[in-house]
Amino acid sequence: MAVCGTAAAVLAPAVAVGPAAPAASAVSSADAAGREGAAITVTTAQVGAPGNRAVGVVPFTDAVYRSCADAPASSRGCLMVGHVAKPYEIGKFEVTVDQWVAFLNTADPTGSDPHGLYDDTESSSAWPKYGQINFSEQAQPGGHYSVAYPQWADKPYGFATFLRAARFVNSLYNGRVISKTTSRSGDFQYVSYRVQLSARTENGMYDLADPKAVRTHGTGFVVPSQDEWIKAAYYDPRGGGTFSYWKYPTNPGVFGDGDATAPASTVLNPDTGDVTNASTQPLASYHADGQPAPSWCPGQISREACATVNPLGLDPIAYAALYQGSLSTVGQARTTSPWGTLDQGGNAVEWTDTITPPPSGGSSARVWRRLHGGISNASAYQMWPSAVGLQPQDNVFFNHTYPWLGIRIGVVGDLEPCPAG
């Protein structure tokens, strides 16, 4: 049954993939819909083959198994991953800075930030190389937040916690689907939605009064589960790879060969972050061994500030060693997963809504969730299906120190446009 008023998809440019993906379409709340919130265009890839078989993985090892019974004994244990019973949609791209700013100005029009959606470390003054978003206390209501430099508009938002991701999803869920269009590119099917965001962020798909919030509806925007994320990134409905699972979200690879069949690493324009070697395929934004990490800094900033100024108090040598990789423009690597998504390998690591025990396996007062995808500052193994990372959902330390935490939105059920009024 179609649901009106809850929209679908991951925020991203609603365009065909090409050498350069243009800016996402997002307009300010003042320009688009007054007090009702910003309007954003979002695009998803449709994922079919319902009821696909899962595959066994031992965390962070170079193999997959038909079942955990076939896996060697390990203190890391074994997980069965990738099975999804029903069709669903997942963002073609990661959520961009432009889209996140539209959300901030909708959800926090007064700039008071009651839900911790912004930190000073995200500003270009505090962190010249990685600062994506600036805040102005003197701005008019609905305009306190802005993209730090134009080059950041189509980069993934990189300072997410799960709770921020869930609030973003709730804003979409409570918003209005203005229009819906479908398209096909080769074997891939996409859906583009025009959505007017809502300022209601504390409930919707996730009731955030519950620290262990789970989905409360069968239709609407979601943060993808671990299985939904893995299926979209690795499961090949045509039977490619090993047991129908690829080693990388960009290509089947060969399990057991280390990084020998890993994709090439992106090379970025040093002033814009645009990918300059898109003709080299397969391709992903990660730090390949023995090569420089993909890196850039806004051309408006001096090279010295880019190389030295940071909110962590690190000296230039330590800073250069720890912070090498940069986020690239979404979609420009051009290499698709088996379902037509982009950048699930490399760029920003992405949250899922799957709750997991803490690393010790014991009890914890904090809620831990799974993440996936590798980052532009990490090696190829972070892109394997066995890279089942986990973090506390509200890791404030990461907010201040880790500029590669992203979001990709999922959609479940059937979403249709709603008439105005």
C-alpha positions in Angstrom: 0.0 0.0 0.0 1.5 3.4 -1.0 2.3 5.8 1.8 1.9 9.5 1.2 4.1 11.9 3.1 7.1 9.7 3.8 9.6 9.9 1.0 12.4 7.7 -0.2 16.0 7.7 -1.0 19.5 8.9 -0.4 20.4 12.4 -0.8 22.4 13.0 -3.8 22.5 14.5 -7.3 19.5 13.3 -9.3 21.5 12.9 -12.5 23.1 10.2 -14.5 26.6 9.3 -13.4 29.3 11.0 -15.5 32.8 12.2 -15.3 31.6 15.0 -13.0 28.4 14.8 -11.0 26.9 18.3 -10.7 25.8 19.8 -7.4 22.9 18.3 -5.5 19.7 20.3 -5.8 18.9 21.9 -2.4 17.5 25.3 -1.8 17.2 27.2 1.5 14.0 27.0 3.5 13.4 30.7 2.9 13.6 30.2 -0.8 11.9 26.8 -1.2 9.1 26.5 1.3 9.3 29.1 4.0 8.8 27.7 7.4 7.9 24.2 6.1 11.5 23.3 5.3 14.0 23.0 2.5 13.2 21.0 -0.6 15.8 18.5 -1.7 16.2 16.1 -4.6 17.2 12.6 -3.6 18.0 9.5 -5.6 18.0 5.8 -4.8 19.0 2.6 -6.5 16.4 -0.2 -6.5 17.7 -3.5 -5.0 15.8 -6.6 -6.0 16.5 -10.4 -5.7 14.5 -10.7 -2.5 15.4 -13.6 -0.2 19.0 -13.8 -1.5 21.3 -16.1 0.4 23.6 -14.7 3.1 27.4 -15.3 3.2 29.6 -16.0 6.2 32.4 -13.6 7.1 35.0 -13.6 9.9 35.5 -9.9 10.8 38.3 -8.2 8.8 39.6 -11.4 7.1 40.1 -11.9 3.4 37.4 -14.6 2.8 33.7 -15.4 2.5 32.0 -18.7 3.3 28.8 -20.5 2.3 28.0 -20.6 6.0 29.7 -20.0 9.3 30.0 -23.8 9.7 32.6 -23.7 6.9 34.6 -20.8 8.5 37.7 -21.6 10.6 37.5 -21.2 14.3 38.4 -17.7 15.3 38.2 -15.5 18.4 36.6 -12.9 16.1 33.6 -15.2 15.5 31.6 -15.4 12.3 28.6 -13.5 11.0 26.1 -14.3 8.3 25.5 -11.2 6.3 23.7 -9.9 3.2 20.4 -11.6 3.2 17.4 -9.3 2.7 13.9 -10.7 2.4 12.2 -7.9 0.5 13.0 -5.4 -2.3 14.2 -2.1 -1.0 16.0 1.1 -2.2 19.3 2.5 -1.1 21.0 5.9 -1.9 22.8 6.0 -5.1 25.2 8.4 -3.4 26.2 9.4 0.1 24.4 12.3 1.7 26.2 15.5 0.6 27.2 18.6 2.5 24.7 20.7 0.5 21.9 18.4 1.6 23.0 18.3 5.2 23.1 22.1 5.3 19.5 22.2 4.0 18.6 19.8 6.8 20.4 21.9 9.4 18.6 25.1 8.4 15.3 23.3 8.5 15.8 21.4 11.7 17.5 24.2 13.6 16.2 27.5 12.1 17.1 29.5 15.3 20.7 28.2 15.4 20.3 27.0 19.0 21.2 23.4 18.1 19.3 21.6 20.9 20.1 18.2 19.5 23.8 18.5 18.9 23.7 18.5 15.1 26.8 20.7 14.6 30.2 21.2 16.2 32.7 24.0 15.8 35.3 21.6 14.5 33.2 21.3 11.3 34.0 25.0 10.4 36.5 26.1 7.9 38.2 28.4 10.4 38.7 25.6 13.0 39.7 23.0 10.5 40.7 24.5 7.1 41.3 21.2 5.3 38.2 19.3 6.5 35.8 22.0 7.7 32.7 21.6 5.6 30.1 23.9 7.2 30.2 27.4 8.8 27.8 28.8 11.4 26.7 32.4 11.7 25.0 33.5 14.9 23.9 36.8 13.3 22.1 35.1 10.3 18.4 35.3 9.7 16.3 32.4 10.9 16.7 29.4 8.7 20.1 30.6 7.4 22.5 30.1 10.2 24.4 27.2 8.5 26.2 27.4 5.1 28.5 25.3 3.0 32.0 26.5 3.9 33.3 26.7 0.3 31.5 25.8 -2.9 33.8 22.9 -3.5 32.3 21.1 -0.4 28.7 21.2 -1.7 28.9 17.8 -3.5 31.2 16.1 -1.0 29.8 13.6 1.5 28.9 15.0 4.8 31.7 13.7 7.0 30.9 14.3 10.7 27.9 12.0 11.2 26.9 10.1 14.3 24.1 7.5 14.1 21.9 9.9 16.1 22.5 12.6 13.5 21.7 10.2 10.7 18.5 9.1 12.5 17.4 12.7 12.9 18.0 13.3 9.2 15.9 10.3 8.4 13.1 11.5 10.6 13.1 14.8 8.9 12.7 13.0 5.6 10.1 10.6 7.0 8.0 13.5 8.4 8.4 15.6 5.2 6.4 15.6 2.0 7.3 13.8 -1.2 6.6 16.5 -3.9 7.4 14.4 -6.9 8.8 11.0 -7.9 10.4 9.9 -11.2 12.0 6.6 -12.2 14.8 6.0 -14.7 17.0 3.3 -16.0 20.8 3.3 -16.8 21.9 0.0 -18.3 20.9 -2.8 -15.8 20.2 -0.3 -13.0 16.9 1.2 -11.9 16.8 4.5 -10.0 14.1 6.6 -8.3 14.4 10.3 -7.8 12.3 12.1 -5.3 11.8 15.8 -4.6 11.2 16.0 -0.8 10.3 18.9 1.4 12.0 18.3 4.7 10.3 18.6 8.1 11.6 20.2 11.3 10.4 17.2 13.3 13.5 15.1 14.1 12.9 13.3 17.4 10.4 10.7 16.1 9.2 9.4 12.8 11.0 6.3 11.6 13.1 6.3 14.8 11.8 7.2 18.2 14.9 8.8 19.7 13.5 8.8 23.2 14.6 5.2 23.1 18.4 4.9 23.2 18.1 1.6 21.3 15.8 3.1 18.6 14.7 0.8 15.9 12.5 1.2 12.9 8.9 1.9 13.9 7.3 1.7 10.4 7.4 -0.6 7.5 7.4 2.1 4.9 9.6 5.2 4.6 13.2 6.5 4.9 15.6 4.5 7.0 19.3 4.2 7.8 20.1 1.0 6.0 20.7 -2.1 8.0 24.0 -4.0 7.9 22.4 -6.6 5.6 20.8 -4.0 3.3 24.1 -2.1 3.0 26.1 -5.3 2.3 23.7 -6.6 -0.2 23.7 -3.4 -2.2 27.5 -3.2 -2.1 28.5 -6.8 -2.8 25.7 -9.2 -3.8 25.7 -9.9 -7.5 22.3 -11.2 -8.7 24.1 -12.5 -11.8 26.3 -14.9 -9.7 29.6 -13.1 -10.1 32.3 -13.1 -7.4 32.4 -15.8 -4.8 29.1 -17.3 -3.7 27.6 -14.3 -5.6 29.4 -11.8 -3.4 32.1 -9.4 -4.6 35.2 -8.6 -2.6 34.9 -4.9 -3.2 31.8 -2.7 -4.0 33.6 -1.8 -7.2 34.6 -5.2 -8.7 34.5 -8.9 -7.9 38.2 -9.1 -6.9 39.7 -12.4 -5.7 39.3 -13.4 -2.1 42.6 -14.4 -0.5 44.9 -12.2 -2.7 45.2 -9.3 -0.3 44.9 -6.1 -2.2 46.1 -7.5 -5.6 42.7 -7.1 -7.2 41.7 -3.9 -5.4 40.4 -1.0 -7.4 42.7 1.9 -8.3 42.8 4.9 -6.0 41.4 8.2 -7.1 43.5 11.2 -7.8 41.9 14.5 -6.8 42.2 18.1 -8.1 44.2 19.6 -5.2 41.9 22.7 -5.0 38.5 21.2 -5.7 38.4 17.6 -4.7 37.1 16.6 -8.1 38.3 13.2 -9.4 40.8 13.6 -12.2 41.4 9.9 -13.2 37.9 8.7 -13.7 38.9 6.9 -16.9 40.9 4.4 -14.7 38.4 1.7 -13.7 37.6 0.2 -11.3 38.2 3.2 -9.0 37.6 4.2 -5.4 38.7 6.9 -3.0 40.9 5.1 -0.5 44.6 5.1 0.5 46.2 2.4 -1.6 49.5 1.0 -0.2 52.6 2.7 -1.5 50.6 5.6 -3.0 49.6 9.0 -1.8 46.1 9.2 -0.3 43.6 11.1 -2.4 43.8 14.6 -1.0 42.7 18.2 -1.6 42.1 21.5 0.3 39.9 24.4 -0.8 41.9 26.6 -3.1 40.7 29.7 -1.2 42.9 28.6 1.8 46.6 28.9 2.0 48.7 25.8 1.7 50.3 26.5 5.1 46.9 26.7 6.8 45.8 23.5 5.1 48.9 21.6 6.3 49.1 22.9 9.9 45.8 24.3 11.3 43.7 21.7 13.1 41.4 21.7 16.1 43.3 18.8 17.8 46.4 20.7 18.6 48.6 18.3 16.6 52.0 19.5 15.4 52.4 19.6 11.6 54.3 16.3 11.4 51.8 14.3 13.4 48.9 16.0 11.6 50.4 15.1 8.2 50.8 11.5 9.3 47.3 11.0 10.8 45.2 13.1 8.3 46.0 12.3 4.7 42.9 11.3 2.8 40.2 13.6 1.7 36.6 13.1 0.6 36.0 13.3 -3.1 33.0 14.6 -5.1 30.2 12.0 -4.9 29.8 9.8 -7.9 32.9 10.9 -9.8 34.8 7.7 -9.3 32.1 6.3 -11.6 32.5 2.6 -10.6 29.2 1.1 -9.6 28.3 -1.7 -7.2 26.2 -4.7 -8.5 23.1 -2.6 -8.0 24.3 0.7 -9.4 25.3 2.6 -6.2 28.4 4.7 -6.1 31.2 5.2 -3.5 30.2 2.4 -1.2 33.8 1.5 -1.4 36.1 4.3 0.0 35.2 8.0 0.5 33.3 8.1 3.8 32.5 5.1 6.0 28.7 4.9 6.5 26.4 4.2 9.4 23.9 1.4 9.5 21.0 1.0 12.0 22.1 -2.5 13.1 22.8 -2.7 16.8 25.7 -4.9 17.9 27.4 -5.8 21.2 30.5 -3.8 22.0 33.9 -5.1 20.9 34.5 -6.8 24.3 31.3 -8.8 23.8 30.1 -7.8 27.2 27.5 -5.3 28.4 27.8 -1.6 27.8 25.9 1.4 28.8 26.4 2.8 25.3 24.6 1.6 22.2 26.9 0.3 19.4 26.0 0.1 15.7 27.7 -1.2 12.6 29.4 0.8 9.9 30.7 -0.1 6.5 32.5 1.2 3.4 36.2 2.1 4.1 37.5 5.6 4.0 39.8 7.8 1.8 42.4 7.6 4.6 42.4 3.8 5.0 43.7 0.7 3.1 41.8 -1.6 0.8 40.9 -4.1 3.5 38.4 -1.6 4.9 36.3 -2.1 1.7 35.9 -5.9 2.1 32.5 -7.3 3.1 34.1 -8.6 6.3 35.0 -5.1 7.4 32.1 -5.0 9.8 33.2 -2.0 11.9 31.3 -0.8 14.9 31.2 2.4 17.0 29.0 3.9 19.8 26.1 5.6 18.1 26.9 8.9 19.9 30.7 8.9 19.8 31.4 12.6 20.5 35.1 12.0 20.3 34.7 11.0 16.7 32.7 14.2 16.1 35.7 16.2 16.9 38.5 14.0 15.4 37.2 11.9 12.5 36.0 13.8 9.3 35.1 10.7 7.3 31.8 9.5 8.9 29.0 9.6 6.4 25.4 8.6 5.8 23.6 6.7 3.0 19.8 6.6 3.2 17.7 3.6 2.6 14.0 3.3 1.7 11.6 0.5 2.5 8.0 0.0 1.3 6.2 2.1 -1.4 6.5 5.9 -1.3 4.4 8.1 -3.5 4.1 11.9 -3.9 1.6 13.8 -1.7 -0.5 16.7 -2.8 0.2 20.1 -1.3 -1.9 21.1 1.7 
